[in-house]
Amino acid sequence: MLSSIKLDLGYNDLVSKLQFILLCLFSFLQTSTRPRRPPQTTAASPASDSPSSHLEVSTLKLFFSHHRLSTLAHRHFRRQVFCFILTSASSLEFTQCILPTSGPLNSGGLKNCLKFMATGKVRTSSFSKNFSAAPTSSVPGLKYGPNGTIFLSSGIPDLDKILGGGFHLGSLVMIMEDTEAPHHMLLLRTFMSQGLVHNQPVLYASPVKNPRAFLGTLPTTLAPKDDKSRNTDAEQKDLRIAWQYKKYLGENKQHNEERDGKIEYCNEFDLRKPIEKHLIMGNRVECFSLLDCSNLAGFRDSCSKFISQFPRYDGNITSAGRIAIQSFCAPQCDYNDKEWDMLSFIRSLKSMVRSSNTVAFLTFPPSLLSPSMSKRLQHLADALLSVKAIPDEDKELATLLTGYQDMLGLLSIHKVSRFNTQVPVILDATTYSIKLQKRRSLVLECLNQAPVDGSSGSSYGTSASCGSSSKAGALDF
Amino acid sequence: MNRPVSLLDEALGFDDGESNSRQRRVGRVVLVEDCVETSGAFVLHHLIKRFLSPKHSSSDSVVIIVAFAQPFSHYDRILRKMGCNLAVQRENKRLIFFDMLMLECPDDEGVEGGLIALYGNIHKAVEANSINKNITIIIDDISLLEVAANGSTKDVLNFMHYCHTLTTQFGCTIITVIHEDIYSNGDEFTLPIQMEYLADITLKAEPLVTGLAADIHGQLTVLNKGGCEGLGRMKGKIRNFHYRVKENSVDYFYPGSRS
C-alpha cells in the first residue's frame, strides 16, 4: 500500500500542508486496498465527541513544532513512506510513518540485536511459571507478589506474565516511545481500560487540548466466550507432541473457571470496539491537559490530590489508582525547555506514588530529549519498557524472524521494578514482538529465528553475525 | 568465623575493627558508579550490613543514611533478609535515617533551607556521635541530589565538599552512588570528575558486554587509590571481578572461575 508522493515543501507551514497530504492520502486510500498490517486498530470515536481531528493535528504538531523539525521533516519526506489507517468512515487517524527507524546505524543495530535475541533462550509456554496459582487478594484487580508487594495488571496478559505478575503498586512505569509510531498508545490504552474495568479511578494527562476525547478510543473487554475458545485453540496447538501433559492443562483450566465468577485479574481487550459508555462517564476518570499549564506546579497539585485518595496502610487495601501520562516531555508543552522542572516533577511524583496505592504510567519520547536527561528519566523509572515500530518491507528482517508478517512492533523490557529486594530480575528474553490476535487483542511473543535454508548453507553466516552483533546489541538496548 | 574474606571486602581493604584502632580514624570516600542496566545498590547494602553488624566492626559504629532514592521500608526489608534489623538499629541510635524523598530546593533560598539545613543535620548527628565511634555517611544517590538541587551542580559540589571535610575532621567514611551513564555523552560534566577526584575508592558496576545473564549479574571494577596510610599496600590497584546478587548475600568470583 506504500504510496510515494513527491512534494517540495518549505518548513514554515508544515502542519497545514500535512493536513492537505492527509486528505490526499485519505482519498487515495479509499480507492486502494487496506494496509496489510495496521499497527493499531482504534475503536471508533464516541458519538458524544465529534471525530477529533484536532487529535491528529496535535500528534503532528508533536513531530513538527520542535527544533528538530528540519531533520524529522527531512526524514519523513525523503523516505516517502507513509501509512495511514482508515478507522471508520468518519475519522481518519494519522497512525504511523514507518521508516527503517532512525537512520542507517540504528536499523542495523536493531537487526543485529534481533539476530542476537533470536538465538537466545526462548520462553516455552509449558514451563513458564504459573502465576494464576499465586494467592489473589480480596480486592479485585490486585494480586500479592513476593517481598510484600502488590501487583496490578497492565491489561495485557502476556506482559503481566513477563513482568512476573504485573506492575507493582507504588511504582513508576515508563515507556520510551518510538517517536515515529504510536505503539506506546496501545499499552496506554489497555492500562487505562483495565483500570476502568476494575473500577479503579484513573487520572489521565496528555498534551492535547481536549484529553477527554481520548477516552472514547479505549478498548473494551473481549467477550469471555471468545476467550475460552481461544484458550482451547492454543492448548490444542501447543500439545500436538506432548499430549500426555494435557491433563495438567485441564487442571489449570478448571482453576480458571472457578475464578470466572469473580472479576478477572487481567482481561483481554478488543481493540476494535470502544469501551462501554458508563465506564468512562462520571468522575472516575480525571483528565488533565498538559498544554494548559505553563509550569508543572498545577499538574503536581492535581496529582497529589489524586494520589491522596489512596493512602497506604499496611495490609488493608481498599482501592488502587492509576495515573496515565501520555508523552510527558512532548515539545508542544510550555515547560518543555525546563529540564530540571520536569525531572523534579517526576521525582516528586515517584515519591508520592511510592507511598500510596497507585501506579504511575508515563510515556516519553527519548529521542527528543538530551541524552543525559533521557538517562536520568530511565534511572528514575521503576520499570522501564520501550516500543519500536518495525519497518514494513524489510527483506532482511523478514528472512530472519518467523511470523514477521504479523508483527506490529517490538517491545523491549529494560528494567523490572525491584521493590524490597536487591536481586535483579533477569528475563529469558528482553525483546518481544507485539502482535494482534484475530486483529483484536494484543499478544506478546518471543522472537523466533526463522529456519535457515539448508541448501544455501548460511547457518555459519548467521552464527558469525550473531557473535559479532553482541556488542552492537548491548549498545542499542 | 573463618569465612574467607569476599573479593569485595578484600578490594575495599577496610580493616576489621579489632585489627588496628589507629587506622579506624582515617576517613575515606567510596564512590559507587552504576548504570541503568546494573544497579550498584547492592554494594550499599553490603556496606550498611558490614558497618552495623557486630561481627565485622566494633559495636560503636554509627551509620547515617541520607536517602534520596528509596524509602526506609525498602532498605529495612532488604537488610532484614541479610540478617540485620534496621528498625532495631535505629532505636539503638546506631542508625540515623534522613528521608529526603520529598526534599526540594528550587532556588537560592531553597538551597538555604534544603541542602544547608541537611548538612547542618548531618553535622549535628556526626558531632553527637564523634567520640570514639566509627561514623559512616551513606548518600543514595548524588544524581537525585542534583535533581533535588534543581540542577545546580555548584550547590551539589559544595555540599559534597562540606561532607568531605567531615572525613578529616571526624574520620567519617562517606559512601555515595552516582549514575555514571548520565554523564557519559561527551558533554562537559564537572560533577562525576570532581567526585572521582574526591573518592579514595571507586567501584564501577557494569553489565557484561554480552548482556545480562542469570548466573552473572554484572562485573565490578574496584579502583583503590590506597588512601594516605598505604604502607606496604598496593597502591592504585584495579581489581575486576564478576558478581551475582542473591537475597541474603552477593557472590563474587573472578571471570571464568565460576564452576
Interface residues (C-beta under 8 A of the other chain):
Chain A: F116 N147 G148 E339 W340 D341 L343 S344 R347 S348 S351 R354 S355 S370 P371 S372 K375 R376 Q378 H379 L384 H414 K415 R418 F419 N420 T421 Q422 V423 P424 I426 T430 S470 K471 G473 A474
Chain B: V36 E37 T38 S39 A41 F42 H45 P71 S73 H74 R77 I78 K81 L101 M102 E104 P106 S143 L144 V147 A148 N150 G151 H179 D181 I182 Y183 N185 D187 F189 P207 V209 T210 G211 L212 A213 A214 H217 V245 K246 E247
